[in-house]
Amino acid sequence: MKRAVNVIVVEDEPNALEFLCMLLDDSAYDMKIVATATNVQDAIARIDRFKPDLVFLDIQMPDGSGFDVIEKSTFKD
């Protein structure tokens, strides 16, 4: 039996975050959204906490970029 793919969605635009979560929920793939984040600091904390299989990562956010998230997260270790 396959397990769900644990996903975190990082997006600072509320409408885009809601739409992407809706698309993932309706997807034919077995994805489980374990967390969402709207800024760099929350994204880093949630990625480090949940250790997701997949992250949908916004590039431009008010407090930094998706590349900052990648640099500072422990998921790459």
C-alpha positions, 0 to 999 in steps of 0.5 A, a space after each residue: 500500500 502506497 502512503 500519501 506524499 506529505 506536502 507543504 505549500 509556501 505562498 504569501 498570496 492568500 488567493 494563490 495559497 487557497 487555489 493551490 491547496 484546492 488543486 492538491 486536494 482535488 488531485 488524482 495523486 495521494 497528497 496530504 498537505 501537512 502545513 502551509 506557510 506565508 513567509 520565510 521564517 514560518 516556511 523554515 520552521 514548518 519544513 524542519 518540523 514536518 520533514 515533507 516529501 514535497 514543498 511547493 515553494 513561492 520564490 518572492 515573499 515580503 521577508 525574503 525568497 524561496 532560495 532563503 528557505 532552501 539555504 536555511 532549512 535542514 531538509 537538505 541535510 
